[in-house]
Amino acid sequence: MAYKLLALNIDGTILKNNGRLQRETKEAVEYVKRKGVYVTLMTSRNLLAARKIAKALKLNSELITFQGAMLGKSLNEKIFEALIPEERTFNIVQVLENFHCNIRLMHERYSISNRKKVQKNLVAKTVLSSGDPFFYPTQFVDSLGDILIDEPLAVPKIDVYFANEKERNEAAAVLEKAFPTIDMIMQQNGKMEIVPRGVSKLAGLRRLGNHLGISLKEMVVIGDGLDDMPAIEAAGLGVAMGNAPVEVKKVADWVTRSNEQLGVAYMIKEHFRKQQRLEFLQKLKMKR
C-alpha cells in the first residue's frame, strides 16, 4: 500500500517532554515530503500554536487543530470551523462553576481562564505548552460567568481540569444530560475537553481527506494520546508512540519508540524508505 498522507500528533509525539522539536524529526518529515506524501499535524492545540510548529517543520499544509474543530493553514485560510455558540458557552460555564475545576475558554486568538487552582502543575504545564504567550495570550479572571455576561464568546473548545476523576465524571453526567449538542473528550489526569458535537481528530482527518481526495486507508497516523485512538484505529497504518498508554498501543498496527527516543523519525525511516515516490508510482500505473 502506498500511503499519501501522514498525520502527526504534536505533544508527546513529535515534541520531546521539554517541548523541543528534534533535528532528526525535522529531517524525517522532510524525507517523507520528498516522497510526495502530504504531511499534516493533528492536535488539541490552537491553530496559531500548531502553525508555529508547522513552520519549524517547513509545512504549508492544512492543519487539524482544537481537536478537529478547526482546519486550515491560518486563521485567514480555514476550510472548516465548528464553534460552541455564545449562549451555550455561557450555560456550560454556569454549570461548571458549581464544581471545583479550572475552566479555560479556548478562543482562536486567546484563552480566558478562571483563577481556581486545580492540579496546579498540570494547568501550568498546559498553559505553557499551548503556544507562545505572545501569539496566544491567556487571561485569568475571577468569574468567567460574569465576564461572559458583558462579553459573550463562541469558542471551538473548552478545557476543564478537575481535582479528581470522580468529580469530573459527575460534571460530565450533568453536561451530557443538559447539552446534547456537545462532545466531551476525556484525557488523563482529570482533564476534560468540551467540543461541538461530532468534532474529533478522526472527523478532522476525514474532512481533510475529502478535501484532498485521500481516503483514511491511504493515511498513516502517529499519536500517543487517548484522543488519538480513533484516528489510529481507522487509518490505513496506525502508529502508537512508545510512551502511549496501553489502550492506544492495543489499537495500533505499529508501536514505535517513545518521543524521547526519536520514535517519529525512526518509524518514518523504517517504513517510508520502502515506499517509492508517489509520482513515480503514478507513472508506473499509467504505463500499464
Secondary structure, 3 states (H helix, E strand, C coil): CCCCEEEEEHHHHHECCCCCECHHHHHHHHHHHHCCCEEEEECCCCHHHHHHHHHHCCCCCCEEEHHHCEEECCCCCEEEECCECHHHHHHHHHHHCCCCEEEEEECCCCEEEECCCCCHHHHHHHHHHCCCCCCCCEEEECCHHHHHHHCCCCECEEEEEECCHHHHHHHHHHHHHHCCCEEEEECHHHEEEEEECCCCHHHHHHHHHHHHCCCHHHEEEEECCHHHHHHHHHCCEEEECCCCCHHHHHHCCEECCCHHHCHHHHHHHHHHCCCCCHHHHHHHHHHC
